[in-house]
Amino acid sequence: MQMEGDEFQKHLDKMHHHEGIFWDRMDEEDEIRQKLQAVQDKLDTVTKPCFEEPMKTYAIFTKQWFKKG
């Protein structure tokens, strides 16, 4: 079956769109890259407190006030 010029162009456009999804072209406008960046940003925000320095009162709360024995 032969495609007409307009049909063939639509086919090529769809093909290029799908190739862009499957092959990382290092394009900042890539929809998968944007979604992954959004997830990474959320993950960074959620885990950031885990890697910050302890609060200043940490030493007070963890100090051994009484000696054993």
CORSUL-V434630 format. One line per field, one symbol per residue. phi: phi as a letter, one per 30 degrees, with the letter a starting at -180 (. if undefined). psi: psi as a letter, one per 30 degrees, with the letter a starting at -180 (. if undefined). burial: + if it has 16 or more other C-alpha atoms within 10 Angstrom, else -. Layout:
phi->???
psi->???
burial->???
//
This chain:
phi->.dcdedddddddddddddddddcdchcdddddddddddddddddddceedcddddddedddcdddbddj
psi->kkkleeeeeeeeeeeeeeeeeekjghkfgkeeeeeeeeeeeeeeeefeffglkllffeeeffkjekkk.
burial->-------------------+------------+------------------------------------
//
